[in-house]
C-alpha cells in the first residue's frame, strides 16, 4: 500500500530544454495513452502532501488541467535542476511551512516506484545531512532525491556564489546517502531523453499499455 507523507512537497522538474527529443516537449509525450507528466503526477500525489510543477520560462498552458502550482526558478539564468530544487525549497518555505522536505522528480521517469517517498524518508532520518537520492543498477540518480528544506541557504550559496550547478557534486559535498532499488525486471528510474528511449519505454510498459 502506498504511504503518503504530509511533510513532503513533491516537485516535478519540467524546465529542461529536451534538446535530444527533436524539439518535442518531454512532459507532453504520450506513453501507453497517457502523457509522461501524468505518469509522474499520479505517484507524486499518492506519496506527497502536496505537489508542484517547476518550469523555467515555458508555456504553462498545457499543464493547466493538472491543477498544480507552478514553481519558477528563483536563481537567475537557466542553471539546471539545482535551480528548480531551490525554487521548490523557497516555495515550501513560503507556502508550505509544515513541509520539511522536497522530493524532486524528473518529468521523464514514467516508472517511479510506489515506495519512493517512504524509503527515501526512512534513509533521510538515519543520515547526517538528511539528503538522500535514489539508485538502481548500482548507479545513483541525483535528480530523484529527497532534499531537506534546511539546506536551502547552502544550495542558494552554491548556485549563486560558488557557481556550482552539478546536482551530484552538491549532493556529495553534503554527504548524500543513496537508496538502491532493483532494476532487473524494469529500472524504476529509466528516463526518456530521446525518441529511441520512448520506444524502449513502450516495450518496457508491456501488458500495462
HELIX and SHEET records of a PDB file:
HELIX    1   1 UNK A   19  UNK A   21  5                                   3    
HELIX    2   2 UNK A   26  UNK A   28  5                                   3    
HELIX    3   3 UNK A   36  UNK A   47  1                                  12    
HELIX    4   4 UNK A   61  UNK A   66  5                                   6    
HELIX    5   5 UNK A   81  UNK A   95  1                                  15    
HELIX    6   6 UNK A  116  UNK A  125  1                                  10    
HELIX    7   7 UNK A  149  UNK A  151  5                                   3    
HELIX    8   8 UNK A  152  UNK A  160  1                                   9    
HELIX    9   9 UNK A  167  UNK A  173  1                                   7    
HELIX   10  10 UNK A  195  UNK A  205  1                                  11    
HELIX   11  11 UNK A  206  UNK A  208  5                                   3    
SHEET    1   A 7 UNK A  69  UNK A  72  0                                        
SHEET    2   A 7 UNK A  48  UNK A  55  1                                        
SHEET    3   A 7 UNK A   5  UNK A  13  1                                        
SHEET    4   A 7 UNK A 101  UNK A 106  1                                        
SHEET    5   A 7 UNK A 139  UNK A 148 -1                                        
SHEET    6   A 7 UNK A 132  UNK A 136 -1                                        
SHEET    7   A 7 UNK A 177  UNK A 181  1                                        
SHEET    1   B 2 UNK A  30  UNK A  31  0                                        
SHEET    2   B 2 UNK A  34  UNK A  35 -1                                        
END                                                                             
